Amino acid sequence: MALSDDTIMAVIDSICYSFALEDLTQARCHLDGLYMMINSRGGYSSFSEKPDVQLLMFWIDVTAAIIFERTPRFPLPATLLPTPPRTGISSSTH
């Protein structure tokens, strides 16, 4: 049975709460659980159709990376990447 988005969001909430209380032991425990939950759902990329959930997972991962002085585990969500400029000649005349 797949874990629901609500369950993943509840764990993210717990991590944020632990950060606010500066309880890094509890935060690390919830982070490890979050990574296992994400992997059980098919990995980070399986959330590509849910950009709001993916963004929160990315944010919590980057925050944890800063706090625990490690490399983030997830890539930057594609929805945050800038759209490349259009190149070529415009079809309109000036």
N, C-alpha and C positions, 0 to 999 in steps of 0.2 A: 504494500500500500504506500503510495507516494505521500510525502509530507506536504501539507498545505502551505500556501503562501502566508496565511495567518500565523501558522506555527513558526515559520522562519522570521516573520516580522516580530513575533513575541520574543524570540531569542535576541534579535537585534535590539529591541527595547531593553532587554535585560543587560546587554553589553553596555549600552549608553548609560543606564542607571549605575552600573558598576563603575564606569569611568567617572561619573559625576561624584560618586562616593569615594573615589580614588581606591577602590577595592580591586587592585590589578590581578590578584589571584583569582577572584571570581570572574573577572572579565576574560582572563585567559581561558578559563574552563569553558565559558560560554562561547568564546571564539572557536575553540577546538571543536565543540559540538556543532557550531554553525557550519564550519568547513566540512564536517562529516555529512551534515544534512544536505548541503549544496551538492556534494559529490554523489550522494544517494539519489538525487534528482537528475543526475546527468551532467553535473558540472556547471560552472558559471555561465557558459554560453547557452545553456538550456533555458535561461531566463531572458533571452534576447527579445522575446515578444512582450516582456513585462519590464519596460525601461525604468519605471519608478522603483521596483524591487531591486533591480540590478544596480541602480544608482546608489541606493542605500547600502547594499552589500559592498560596493566599491568604496563608498565613503567610510564605512566602519573598518574596512580592511586597511585603507590608507591611514586612518587615525591610529589603529593598532600598530601599524608599521612604524609610525613616528614614536609612539609611546614605548614600544618594545625594541626599538632600534633594529629593525629587520626590513627586508624587502617585501613590498606588497605581494600578495599571492594572486591577485586578479588583475587583468589588463584594464586599461581605460575603456569604459563603455563606448561603443561606436556612436551612440547618440550624443556624446560630448565632443566628439571630434568635429572640427570645423569642416564645412563643405568646401571642397577644392574650388578655386575660381574657374570659371568657364574660360576656355581658351579658343582661339580661332577668330575668324573674321565674322563680324556681325552681318546679318542679312539685310539690315536696314541701311539706307543711304543717307548721307548728311548733306 
